[in-house]
Amino acid sequence: MTETFKNVWDALETDPAERESMKIKSRLMMDIERCIKKQGLTQKQAAQKMGVTQPRISDLVRGKINRFTIDMLVNMLARLGMHVEVTLQDAA
């Protein structure tokens, strides 16, 4: 029998808290990458704008999710001129 999942984190993480954290981080990281591309920034320019080093942007683009906290990602988005909102739902 094949098991199906809504997303990769549901398949990889058994701990519900860690699973939710990974979902949030991955979404924020993808949003940051989209903003960088939309604004036409190089990694160096993006790093300067967000107050981080260029290697941190490289880590982000390469998906090194464990190197980032949710707080850090929210701060990076804010420095790119984005507003982050949180929506809560009952777990399925």
C-alpha distances in whole Angstrom, upper triangle without the diagonal:
4,7,10,13,17,18,18,20,17,15,18,20,19,23,23,27,26,23,26,29,27,26,30,31,29,30,34,34,32,35,38,37,37,41,42,41,43,46,46,46,46,44,48,49,46,46,50,49,47,49,46,47,45,43,41,41,39,37,36,35,33,31,32,31,32,35,36,36,36,40,40,38,40,43,43,42,45,47,45,47,43,43,40,39,36,34,32,30,28,25,22
4,6,10,13,15,15,17,14,12,15,18,17,21,21,25,24,21,23,26,24,23,26,28,25,27,30,30,29,31,34,33,33,37,38,37,39,42,42,43,42,41,44,45,42,43,46,46,43,45,43,43,42,40,38,37,36,33,32,32,30,27,29,28,29,32,33,33,33,37,37,35,36,40,39,38,41,43,42,43,40,40,36,36,33,31,30,27,26,23,20
4,7,10,12,12,14,11,9,12,14,14,18,18,21,20,17,20,22,20,19,23,25,23,24,27,27,26,29,32,31,31,35,36,36,37,40,40,41,41,39,42,43,40,40,44,43,40,43,40,41,40,38,36,35,34,31,30,30,28,25,27,25,26,30,30,30,29,33,34,32,33,37,36,35,38,40,39,40,37,36,33,32,30,28,26,24,23,19,17
4,7,9,10,12,9,8,12,14,14,17,17,20,19,16,18,21,19,17,21,22,20,21,24,25,23,26,28,28,28,31,33,32,33,37,37,38,38,36,40,40,37,38,41,40,38,40,38,39,37,36,34,33,32,29,28,27,26,23,25,23,25,28,28,28,27,31,32,29,31,34,33,32,35,37,36,37,34,33,30,29,27,25,24,21,21,17,15
4,5,7,9,6,6,10,11,12,15,14,17,16,12,14,17,15,13,17,19,17,17,21,21,20,22,25,25,25,28,30,30,31,34,35,35,35,34,37,38,34,35,38,37,34,37,35,36,35,33,31,30,29,27,25,25,24,21,22,20,22,25,25,25,24,27,28,26,27,31,30,29,32,34,33,34,30,30,27,26,23,21,20,18,18,14,12
4,7,8,7,8,11,12,14,16,14,16,16,12,13,16,14,11,15,17,15,14,18,19,18,20,23,23,22,25,27,27,28,31,32,32,33,32,35,35,32,33,36,34,32,34,33,34,33,32,29,28,28,26,23,23,23,20,21,19,21,24,23,23,22,25,26,24,24,28,27,26,29,31,30,31,27,26,23,22,20,18,18,16,16,13,11
4,6,6,7,9,11,13,15,13,15,14,10,11,13,11,9,12,14,11,12,15,16,15,17,20,20,20,23,25,24,26,28,29,30,30,28,32,32,29,29,33,32,29,31,30,31,30,28,26,24,24,22,20,20,19,16,18,16,18,21,20,20,19,23,23,21,22,25,25,23,27,29,27,28,25,25,22,21,19,18,18,17,17,14,14
4,5,5,6,9,11,13,13,15,13,9,12,13,10,9,13,13,11,12,16,15,15,18,20,19,20,23,24,24,26,29,29,29,29,27,30,31,28,28,32,31,28,30,28,29,28,26,24,23,22,20,18,18,17,14,15,13,15,19,18,19,19,22,23,20,22,25,24,24,27,29,27,29,26,26,23,23,21,21,20,19,20,17,16
4,5,5,6,9,10,10,11,9,6,8,10,7,7,10,11,10,12,15,15,15,17,19,20,21,23,25,25,27,29,30,29,29,27,30,31,28,28,31,30,27,29,27,28,27,25,23,22,22,19,18,18,17,14,14,12,13,17,16,17,16,20,20,18,20,23,23,22,25,27,27,28,25,25,21,21,19,19,18,17,17,14,14
4,6,6,7,9,9,11,10,7,9,11,10,9,13,14,13,14,17,18,18,20,23,23,24,26,28,28,30,32,33,33,33,31,34,35,31,31,35,34,31,33,31,32,31,29,27,26,26,23,21,22,21,17,18,16,17,20,20,19,19,22,23,21,23,26,26,25,28,30,30,31,28,27,23,23,20,19,17,16,16,12,12
4,6,8,11,11,14,12,9,12,14,12,12,15,16,15,17,20,20,19,22,24,24,25,28,29,29,31,34,34,34,34,31,35,36,32,32,36,35,32,34,32,32,32,29,27,27,26,23,22,22,21,18,18,16,17,21,21,21,21,25,26,24,25,29,28,28,31,33,32,33,30,30,26,26,23,23,21,20,19,16,15
4,7,9,11,13,10,8,12,13,10,11,15,15,13,16,19,18,19,22,23,23,25,27,28,29,31,33,33,33,32,30,33,34,31,30,34,33,30,32,29,30,29,27,25,25,24,21,20,21,19,15,16,14,14,18,18,19,19,23,23,22,24,27,26,26,29,31,31,32,30,29,26,26,23,23,22,21,21,17,17
4,6,7,9,7,5,9,10,9,10,13,14,13,16,18,18,19,22,23,24,26,28,29,30,32,33,34,33,33,30,33,34,31,30,34,33,30,31,29,30,30,27,25,25,25,21,20,22,20,17,16,14,13,17,17,17,17,21,22,21,23,26,26,26,28,30,30,32,29,28,25,24,22,21,20,19,18,15,15
4,6,9,8,7,10,12,12,13,16,17,17,19,21,22,23,25,27,27,29,31,32,33,35,37,38,37,37,34,37,38,34,34,37,36,33,34,32,33,33,31,28,29,28,25,24,26,24,20,20,17,17,20,20,20,20,23,24,24,25,28,29,29,31,33,33,35,32,31,27,26,23,22,20,19,18,14,15
4,6,5,6,9,10,11,12,14,15,16,18,20,21,23,24,26,27,29,30,32,33,35,36,38,36,36,34,36,37,33,33,36,35,31,32,30,32,32,30,27,28,28,25,23,26,24,21,20,17,16,19,19,17,17,21,22,22,23,26,27,27,29,31,32,33,30,29,25,24,21,21,18,18,16,13,14
4,6,5,6,9,10,11,12,14,15,17,18,20,21,23,24,26,27,29,30,32,33,35,36,35,36,33,36,36,33,32,35,34,30,32,30,32,32,30,27,28,28,25,23,25,25,21,20,17,17,20,19,17,16,19,22,21,21,25,26,25,27,30,30,31,28,26,22,21,18,17,15,14,13,9,11
4,5,5,6,9,10,11,12,14,16,17,18,20,21,23,25,26,27,29,31,32,33,35,34,34,31,34,34,30,30,32,31,28,29,27,29,30,28,25,26,27,23,22,24,24,20,19,15,15,18,16,14,13,16,18,18,19,22,23,23,25,27,28,29,26,24,20,19,16,16,14,14,13,11,14
4,5,5,6,9,10,10,12,14,15,16,18,20,21,22,24,26,27,29,30,31,33,32,32,29,31,32,28,27,30,30,26,27,25,27,27,25,22,23,24,20,19,21,20,17,16,12,11,14,14,12,12,15,17,16,18,21,21,22,24,26,27,28,25,24,20,20,17,18,16,17,16,14,16
4,5,5,6,9,10,11,12,14,15,17,18,20,21,23,25,26,27,29,30,32,31,31,29,31,32,28,28,31,30,27,28,26,28,28,26,23,23,24,20,19,21,20,16,16,12,12,16,15,14,13,17,18,17,18,21,22,22,24,26,26,28,24,23,20,19,16,16,15,15,15,12,13
4,5,5,6,9,10,11,12,14,16,17,18,20,21,23,25,26,27,29,30,30,30,28,30,31,27,27,30,28,25,27,25,27,28,26,23,23,24,21,19,21,20,17,17,13,14,16,14,13,11,14,16,15,16,19,20,19,21,24,24,25,22,20,17,16,13,13,11,12,12,10,12
4,5,5,6,9,10,11,12,14,15,16,18,20,21,23,25,26,27,29,27,28,25,27,28,24,24,26,25,22,23,22,24,24,23,19,20,21,18,16,18,18,15,14,10,10,13,11,9,8,11,13,12,13,16,17,17,19,21,22,23,20,19,15,15,13,14,13,14,15,14,16
4,5,5,6,8,10,10,12,14,15,16,18,20,21,23,24,26,27,26,26,23,26,27,23,23,26,25,22,23,21,23,23,21,18,18,19,16,14,16,15,11,11,8,9,12,10,10,9,13,14,12,14,17,17,17,20,22,22,23,20,20,17,17,15,16,16,16,17,15,17
4,6,5,6,9,10,11,12,14,16,17,18,20,21,22,24,26,25,26,24,27,27,23,23,26,25,22,24,23,24,24,23,20,19,20,17,15,16,16,13,13,10,12,15,13,12,10,14,15,13,14,17,17,16,19,22,21,22,19,18,15,15,13,13,13,14,15,13,15
4,6,5,6,9,10,11,12,14,15,17,18,20,21,22,24,24,24,22,25,25,21,21,24,22,19,21,20,22,23,22,18,18,19,17,14,16,17,13,14,10,12,14,11,10,7,11,12,10,10,14,14,13,16,18,18,19,16,15,11,12,10,11,12,14,16,14,16
4,5,5,6,9,10,10,12,14,15,17,18,20,21,23,21,22,19,22,22,18,18,21,20,17,19,17,19,19,18,15,14,16,13,10,13,13,10,10,7,9,10,8,7,6,9,10,7,9,12,12,12,15,17,17,18,16,15,12,14,13,15,15,17,19,18,20
4,5,5,6,9,10,11,12,14,15,17,18,20,21,20,21,19,21,22,18,19,22,21,18,20,18,20,19,18,15,14,15,13,10,11,11,8,10,7,10,12,10,11,10,13,13,10,12,15,14,13,17,18,17,19,16,17,14,15,15,16,17,18,20,19,20
4,5,5,6,9,10,11,12,14,16,16,18,20,20,21,19,22,22,18,19,22,20,18,20,19,21,20,20,17,15,17,15,12,12,14,11,13,10,13,15,12,12,10,13,13,10,11,14,13,12,15,17,16,17,14,14,11,12,12,13,15,16,19,18,19
4,5,5,6,9,10,10,12,14,15,16,18,17,19,17,19,19,15,16,19,17,14,17,16,18,18,18,14,13,15,14,10,12,14,11,13,10,13,13,10,10,8,10,10,6,7,10,9,8,11,13,12,14,11,11,9,11,11,14,16,18,21,20,22
4,5,5,6,9,10,11,13,14,15,17,16,16,14,17,17,13,14,17,16,13,16,14,16,15,15,12,10,11,10,6,8,10,8,10,8,11,11,9,10,9,12,10,7,9,12,10,9,13,14,13,15,13,14,12,15,15,17,19,21,24,23,24
4,5,5,6,9,10,11,12,14,15,15,16,15,18,18,14,16,19,17,15,18,17,18,17,17,14,12,13,12,9,8,11,9,12,11,14,15,13,14,13,15,14,10,12,14,12,11,14,15,13,15,13,15,13,15,16,18,20,21,24,23,24
4,5,5,6,9,10,10,12,14,14,16,15,18,17,13,15,18,15,14,17,17,18,17,18,15,13,15,15,11,11,14,12,15,13,17,16,14,15,13,14,13,10,10,12,10,8,11,13,10,12,10,11,10,13,14,16,19,21,24,23,25
4,5,5,6,9,10,11,12,11,13,11,14,13,10,11,14,12,10,14,13,15,14,15,12,9,12,12,9,9,12,11,13,13,16,15,12,13,12,13,11,8,9,10,7,6,10,10,8,11,9,12,11,14,16,19,21,24,27,26,28
4,5,5,6,9,10,11,10,11,10,13,13,10,12,15,13,12,15,14,15,13,14,12,9,10,11,8,7,10,10,13,13,16,15,14,16,15,16,14,11,13,14,11,10,13,13,11,13,12,15,15,18,19,21,24,26,29,28,29
4,5,5,6,9,10,10,12,12,16,14,12,14,17,15,14,18,17,18,17,18,16,12,14,15,12,10,13,13,16,16,20,19,17,18,17,18,17,13,14,16,13,11,14,14,11,13,11,14,14,17,19,21,23,25,28,28,29
4,5,5,6,8,9,11,12,14,12,9,12,14,12,12,15,16,17,16,18,16,12,15,16,13,12,16,15,18,17,21,20,17,18,17,17,16,12,13,13,10,8,11,11,7,9,9,12,13,16,18,21,24,26,29,29,31
4,6,5,6,5,8,8,11,9,6,10,12,10,10,14,14,14,13,15,13,10,12,14,11,10,14,15,17,17,20,19,17,19,18,18,16,13,14,14,11,10,12,11,8,11,11,15,16,19,21,24,27,29,32,32,33
4,5,5,6,8,10,13,11,10,13,15,13,14,17,17,17,15,17,16,12,13,16,13,11,15,16,18,19,22,21,20,22,21,22,19,16,17,18,14,13,16,15,11,14,14,17,18,21,23,25,28,30,33,33,34
4,5,8,11,13,15,13,11,15,16,14,15,19,19,20,18,20,19,15,17,19,16,14,18,19,21,21,25,24,22,23,22,22,20,17,18,18,15,13,15,14,11,12,12,16,17,20,23,24,28,30,33,33,34
4,6,9,11,13,10,9,13,13,11,13,16,17,18,16,19,18,15,17,19,16,15,19,20,22,22,26,24,22,23,22,22,20,17,17,17,14,12,14,12,9,10,12,15,18,21,24,26,29,32,35,35,36
4,7,10,11,9,9,13,14,12,14,17,17,18,15,18,18,14,16,18,16,15,18,20,22,23,26,24,23,25,24,24,22,19,20,20,16,15,17,15,12,14,15,19,21,24,27,29,32,34,38,37,38
4,6,8,6,6,9,10,9,11,14,14,14,12,15,15,11,13,16,14,13,16,18,20,21,24,22,20,23,22,22,19,17,18,17,14,14,16,13,10,13,15,19,20,24,26,29,32,35,38,37,39
4,5,5,6,8,10,10,12,14,13,12,9,12,13,10,11,14,13,12,15,17,19,20,23,21,20,22,23,23,20,18,20,19,15,16,18,15,13,16,18,21,23,26,28,31,34,36,39,38,40
4,6,5,6,9,10,10,12,10,9,6,8,9,6,7,11,10,9,12,14,15,17,20,17,17,19,20,20,17,15,18,17,13,14,17,14,13,16,18,21,22,25,27,30,32,35,37,37,38
4,5,5,6,9,10,10,9,8,5,9,10,8,10,13,13,13,15,17,18,20,21,18,18,21,22,21,18,17,19,17,14,16,17,14,14,17,19,22,23,27,29,32,35,37,40,39,41
4,5,5,6,9,10,10,10,8,12,12,10,12,15,14,14,17,19,20,21,23,20,19,21,22,21,18,17,18,16,13,14,15,12,11,14,16,20,22,25,28,31,34,36,39,39,41
4,5,5,6,8,8,9,8,11,10,7,10,13,11,12,15,16,17,18,20,17,16,18,18,18,14,13,15,13,9,11,12,9,8,12,13,17,18,22,24,27,30,33,36,35,37
4,5,5,6,5,5,5,8,8,6,9,11,11,12,15,16,16,17,18,15,14,16,17,16,13,12,14,12,9,12,13,10,10,14,15,18,19,23,25,28,31,33,36,35,38
4,5,5,6,7,8,11,11,10,13,15,15,16,18,20,20,20,22,19,17,19,20,18,15,15,16,13,11,13,13,10,10,14,16,19,20,24,26,30,32,36,38,38,40
4,6,8,10,11,14,13,11,15,16,15,16,19,20,20,20,22,19,17,18,18,17,14,13,14,11,9,10,10,6,7,10,12,16,17,21,24,27,30,33,36,36,38
4,6,9,10,12,10,9,13,14,12,14,17,17,17,17,19,16,14,15,15,13,10,10,11,8,5,8,8,5,7,10,11,14,15,19,21,24,27,30,33,33,35
4,7,10,12,10,11,14,15,14,16,19,19,18,18,19,16,14,15,16,14,11,12,13,9,8,11,11,8,10,13,15,17,18,22,23,27,29,33,35,35,38
4,7,8,6,8,11,11,11,14,16,16,15,16,16,13,12,14,15,14,10,11,13,10,8,12,13,10,12,15,17,19,19,23,24,27,30,32,35,34,37
4,5,5,7,9,10,11,13,15,16,15,16,17,13,13,16,17,17,13,14,16,14,12,15,16,14,15,18,19,22,22,26,27,30,32,35,37,37,39
4,5,5,6,9,10,11,12,14,14,16,17,14,14,17,19,19,15,15,18,16,13,15,18,15,15,19,20,23,23,26,28,31,33,36,38,37,39
4,5,5,6,9,10,10,12,11,14,15,11,13,16,18,18,15,15,18,17,14,17,19,17,17,21,22,24,24,27,28,31,33,35,37,36,38
4,5,5,6,9,10,11,9,11,12,9,9,12,14,15,11,11,14,13,11,14,16,15,15,19,19,21,20,24,24,27,29,32,34,32,34
4,5,5,6,9,10,10,12,14,11,11,14,15,16,12,11,14,13,10,12,15,13,13,17,17,19,19,23,24,26,29,31,33,32,34
4,5,5,6,9,9,12,13,11,12,16,17,18,15,14,17,17,14,16,19,17,16,20,20,23,22,25,26,29,31,33,35,33,35
4,6,5,6,5,8,10,8,9,13,15,16,13,12,16,16,13,16,19,18,17,21,20,22,21,24,24,27,28,30,32,30,32
4,5,5,6,7,10,8,8,11,12,14,11,10,13,14,11,12,16,15,15,18,17,19,18,21,21,24,25,27,29,28,29
4,5,8,10,13,12,12,15,16,18,15,13,16,17,13,14,18,17,15,19,18,20,20,22,23,25,27,29,31,29,30
4,6,9,11,11,12,16,17,19,17,15,18,19,16,17,21,20,19,22,21,24,22,25,25,27,28,30,31,29,30
4,5,9,9,10,13,14,17,15,13,16,18,15,16,20,20,19,22,20,22,20,22,22,24,25,26,28,26,27
4,6,6,8,11,13,16,14,12,16,17,15,17,20,20,20,23,22,23,21,23,23,25,26,27,29,26,28
4,5,6,8,10,13,12,10,14,16,14,15,19,19,19,22,20,21,18,20,19,21,22,23,25,23,24
4,5,8,10,13,12,12,15,16,16,18,20,21,21,24,22,23,20,22,21,23,23,25,26,24,25
4,7,10,12,10,10,14,15,14,16,19,19,19,22,21,22,20,22,22,24,25,27,28,26,28
4,7,8,6,7,10,11,11,13,15,16,17,19,18,19,16,19,18,21,22,24,26,24,27
4,5,5,6,9,10,11,13,14,16,17,19,17,17,15,16,16,18,19,22,23,22,25
4,5,5,6,9,10,11,12,14,15,17,15,14,11,13,12,15,16,18,20,20,23
4,5,5,6,9,10,11,12,14,16,14,13,11,13,13,16,17,20,23,23,26
4,5,5,6,9,10,11,13,15,14,14,12,15,15,19,20,23,26,25,28
4,5,5,6,9,10,11,13,11,12,10,13,14,17,19,22,24,24,26
4,5,5,6,9,10,11,9,9,7,10,11,15,17,20,23,23,26
4,5,5,6,9,10,9,10,9,13,14,18,20,24,26,27,29
4,5,5,6,9,9,11,11,14,16,19,22,25,28,28,30
4,5,5,7,5,7,8,11,14,17,20,23,26,26,28
4,5,5,5,6,8,11,14,18,21,24,27,28,30
4,5,7,9,11,15,18,21,24,28,31,31,34
4,6,9,11,15,18,21,24,27,31,31,33
4,7,10,13,17,20,23,26,30,31,33
4,7,10,13,16,20,23,26,27,29
4,7,10,13,17,20,24,25,27
4,7,10,13,17,20,21,24
4,7,10,13,17,18,21
4,7,10,14,15,18
4,7,10,12,15
4,7,9,12
4,6,9
4,6
4
